[in-house]
Amino acid sequence: MSPRIALLSCLALLVAGPAQACYADYRAKMDNPLRLHYGVIDLPDTACTTEAARPLIATRLAASGWELLQIVSIFGSDGLAARRSDAGSYFLRF
């Protein structure tokens, strides 16, 4: 690789910066007996919209017997601290 190409590659990485993390807070249920929980889940960059996140969250929850009821919001890492105590043991569990 030429020095010019290497330099341009490094500059492109610097300009792009780190990937933005995204998270969702959601509500889920499990039947027999009825149980409800509120949680926060880490999402890949490709699922940072409600439409893209819904099947991913539903699949992760279903693996443990939970059913997704609602995605409350999609947010960045700056919103994690405010939701940690509300999510309790379901904070980044799935």
C-alpha positions in Angstrom: 0.0 0.0 0.0 1.3 3.4 -0.9 1.9 5.9 1.9 -0.7 8.2 0.3 -3.4 5.5 0.5 -2.4 4.6 4.0 -2.6 8.3 5.1 -6.0 8.7 3.4 -7.3 5.6 5.1 -6.2 6.9 8.5 -7.8 10.2 7.9 -11.1 8.6 6.8 -11.2 6.6 10.1 -10.5 9.8 12.1 -13.3 11.7 10.4 -15.8 8.9 10.7 -15.2 8.7 14.5 -16.4 6.0 16.8 -19.7 4.3 16.1 -22.7 5.7 18.0 -24.1 3.3 20.6 -27.9 3.1 20.8 -30.2 1.6 23.4 -33.9 1.0 23.9 -36.1 0.9 26.9 -39.0 -1.4 26.6 -41.8 -3.1 28.5 -42.3 -6.9 28.4 -44.6 -9.6 29.9 -44.6 -13.2 30.7 -47.9 -15.2 31.3 -48.9 -17.9 33.8 -48.5 -16.2 36.2 -48.5 -12.7 34.7 -45.2 -10.9 35.2 -44.2 -7.5 33.8 -40.9 -5.8 33.5 -39.3 -2.6 32.2 -35.8 -3.0 30.8 -33.0 -1.4 28.8 -31.3 -3.2 26.0 -28.1 -2.5 24.0 -28.7 -2.4 20.2 -26.4 -2.7 17.2 -26.0 0.5 15.1 -28.2 -1.1 12.4 -31.2 -1.2 14.8 -31.4 2.3 16.1 -35.0 2.9 14.9 -38.1 1.5 16.5 -38.9 -0.4 13.3 -35.5 -2.0 13.1 -35.2 -2.7 16.9 -38.6 -4.4 17.4 -37.8 -7.8 15.8 -34.4 -7.9 17.5 -35.7 -7.1 20.9 -38.6 -9.5 20.6 -36.3 -12.3 19.6 -33.9 -11.7 22.5 -36.7 -11.5 25.0 -38.5 -14.6 23.6 -35.4 -16.7 24.1 -36.1 -16.3 27.9 -39.9 -16.6 27.6 -40.7 -12.9 27.6 -43.0 -11.1 25.1 -42.2 -7.6 24.0 -45.1 -5.2 24.7 -43.7 -1.8 23.8 -40.6 0.0 22.9 -40.7 3.1 25.0 -37.8 4.9 23.3 -34.5 4.6 21.4 -31.7 6.7 22.9 -27.9 7.1 23.1 -25.4 6.4 25.9 -26.2 9.7 27.5 -29.6 8.3 28.5 -28.3 5.2 30.3 -27.7 6.6 33.8 -31.2 8.0 34.1 -32.8 4.6 33.3 -30.5 2.3 35.3 -32.4 2.3 38.6 -35.8 2.0 36.9 -34.7 -1.1 34.9 -33.1 -2.8 38.0 -32.0 -6.3 37.1 -33.3 -5.8 33.5 -30.7 -3.1 32.8 -28.7 -4.4 29.8 -29.7 -8.0 30.7 -30.8 -9.0 27.2 
